[in-house]
Each structure stands twice: as structure tokens, then as C-alpha cells.
Amino acid sequence: MSRPDFVFTRLQYESGDWDMVDQRMPSNLLDSLVAYTTLRVDPREAVVALASPEVLGAGFCYLSGHRLVQFTQAERRNFEDYARRGGFVFVDDCNHDIDGLFARSFEAEMASIFGADALKRIPNDHAIYRAFFGFPDGPPPTSFELNGWGDDLVHDYLRAVEIDGRIAVLYSNKDYGCEWDYDFRNKRFLAEDNTKFGVNIVMHALTA
């Protein structure tokens, strides 16, 4: 069997609740990649400890949670090495707020690793919004933002740590993981497939 073009790798970290969030989302996103692209995808989600050297071989990583993010020394070292060696980490705040525990603690980790000003807004005409599907207004809103749960804001931008002109860490307060956390067979009930932006994220990660 040929090696897949894409493996969805979830990062396990010692603090927080990485394993209690959006458990159906990976299979949903993988279904979209099969439906819309020609990528050969591994149908199984990979779970890799951030402290493990195995992380450095991943092409795409996902990190999420609701609670404290406090990396160990080994986790912090691997996160930085992975990002600087060309890796891509999509980080999604399941609290969908800008001042909750996950947001504050993860942003503090990024400042510690990459510098206080490393995590910056990306413009809404960034290439990621046209990497496959077109999103001319930037990141699409989620139902969690629109229903008043969280900080009652619709976050109209994403942030990123860029290294050598490419996104190494894409950071969202929009809770896409929970938005896409449903059985992929239920897409037929949606007027528009809301996982399409996930396809853009993956395609940008693999090609930019």
C-alpha cells in the first residue's frame, strides 16, 4: 500500500483535556478530503504524544482543549522543533473565547517559545482562504459564536505564528473542532458543508 498524502495527527499533551474534545471531527474532515480532493488519506486518526520524537515526522498536527495548556520541557522543545523544521499545527480553542483558560495559557506558551509578538493576526485575504475553496470574507463563523455562547463575539480573524513566511502554527478561537464534531453522514442535512474550511486548512498546510 502506498504511503498516504495526509494523516490527521492529534497531539497529546500532559496538561488539559486534549482527549475530551471533538472526537468525531477527524473522521468528518477526512471524509471531506476524500470527497473534494484527490489526496490519499489515512482513514485513521493518529494520536501522538507531543513529548515523543514521533511528532517530528508528522505532516499536520492538531491540538485542542478547554483547560490549561502548560507544556512540559520536552513538549515545549518538540513543539518548537516541529514548527521550525517545517511542521504545521492547527490549534483550536474549544472555549471559543478570547480570555478563557485555554486561550490565556496557550498564548502564554507561544510567547514563551516564539516571542511575545510571534502570534499575529493573519489578513482575511491570506492565501489560506483560497487554498481550495474561496472564503473572500476570511474565516467563516461558527454556530457557537453566533448563539452567544462564549465571549459573545464573532472572531473575524485567525492568528498564526509564521516562520520564514509560512504558517507554522494556525490559531483559532472559533471552535471549529466542535463545529465539525458530528457524524459525517449528517452532512446531507446541511445547506452548505461547514467542513470546507477544514479542507482549506489541510491543503494550505500541505502545499504552502
N, C-alpha and C positions, 0 to 999 in steps of 0.2 A: 504494500500500500504506500502511495506517495505521501510525502510529508505535507500536512495541511498548510494553507496560507495563513490561517488565523486560528489562534487558540485563545479563548477567553480565560484569563488568569485572574483569580480573586486573591488579593493579598490578605494574609492572616497576620494580625499584629497583636501583641500581648495585652495591651490595654483595650478598653472599649468593648464594643459588641459587633465586631465585623461579621459574625456568623448569624446574626439575628435580623438581617435586613434583606429585602428584595430577593428572596430565594428563587423565584420563578423568572426573574428578569433575564438572566443569561440565556436560557433556552429560547426566550421570546426574541431577544436580539439576534441570536444565531439563526432562528427561523427567518428573520428579515434579511439577513445577509445571504442566505440561500435563495430566497425569493427574488431579491433585487439585483444581486451581483453574481459574478462568476467565480468568486472566491471559493476555494476548497476549505471548508471549516471543520474543525474537530467538533463533533456533536456534544462533547462532554466539557463541562466546566472544570478547569484545573484550580485547585486551591494550593497556594504555595506560601509558606511562612516567609515573612519579609526578612527575617534574620538568616534565611537559608541562601547559600550561594546559587541555588537553582533560580532564584529571581533574576539573576543577571542574564539568563538565557531566554527570558520571556520577551515576546514582541509587543505585547499590550497587557497592561495591568489595570485592575480596578480596585479601588479602596473606598469603603463607605462605613457608615455607622451613625449612632445618635450620641454617643457618650465621649468620654475623654480620649484624646489621642495623645499618648505620651510614649514615644518610641524609646526602645532600649538603645544602648550604644551600637549594638550590631544592626538593629533595624535602621537606625539613622545612617550608619555607614553604607549599608546596602542601598537604601533609598537614593542617597546622593550618587553613589557609583552608577546605579542603574540609569538615573536621569542624565548624568554627564556622558555616559557611554552610548547615548542614542535611544534610550528607552522612552516609553510613553506611559504615563499613569493618568487615568481618568479618576478624579476624586469627586464624590458626590455627597453632599451633606443631607442626610435623611431628615434632619430637623427643619429643612428649608427655611432657615432664618440667617440673620447676619450677626447675631450676638449670642448664640447658644453655645453650649459647652463644646460640641464638636467643632463648630466654626472657630471659636477663640483658640482652642488648643491645637487644632491642625494648622491654623495660620501662624501660631507661635512656633510650631515645628518648622514650617517653611522659612520663617525669618531666621531661625537658628541655623538652618542648613545652608540656605542660599543668600541670606542677607535681608535686611529689614524691608527693602523696596523691591524684592525679586518678584513678588506676586502682584501682577499688574492686570488691569482691565485689558481685554483684547477688543479691538473695534468691531462693530457689528457688520463691517464689510470684510472681515477677515476671511481668508481662503477656506477655513473650516466650514463656513456657511454656504459654500458652493462646491464642496468636495465631492458630492454626488447629487443630492437633491438641493434645490435652491431655497434658502431662507433669507430673503432680502432684508428682513427686519431684525436679523440677529437671532438669538436663541429663542425658540418657541416657549411660551409659558406652559406651566403645568396646572392641572386642576387643583393641586394642593395650594398653590399661590392664589388662585382665583377664588377659592372658597373661604378665604380668611383665616385658615389655619397657619400658624407660624407667626411671622412678624407683620402680616397683612401687607406685604409688599410684593409686587411683581418685579423680579430682578431682571432688568432689561440688558444685562451684560453677563459675560463669564470672565473669569480671571485665569491667568496662566503664569507659570514660570517658563520663560523662554531661554534657551541656551543655544548660542550660535545661530540665532534667527529661527529656531524651530521650537514648537511647543514640546516641553518635556513633562510638564505637569499641567493638566487641564482641571480647573477647579470650579465646581458648580454649587450654588446654594439653592438650586431649583428643585432638587429631589427628583431627578429623572429616574433614578433607580426604582423608587416606589411607583412612579407614574407608569413604568413599563413592567411592573410586577404583577402580571396576570397571565393566565394560560394563553399561549399563542393562538390557540384555536378560536379564541374570542375576538380576534381582530375583525372578523366578518361583521361584528355588530358596531364597529366604529365607522363614522363617516369618513375619517381620514386616519390612516395608520400613524399613531403617535410615536412609533419607534423609528421613524425615518431619520430623525436627527441622530439617533444612535448609529445608524449606518454611516452618516457623515463623519461622526467622531472616529469610527474604526477606519474608514477609508483614508481620512486625513492622517491618522496615526501610522498607517502602513505605507503611505506614498509621499508624505511631505518631507 
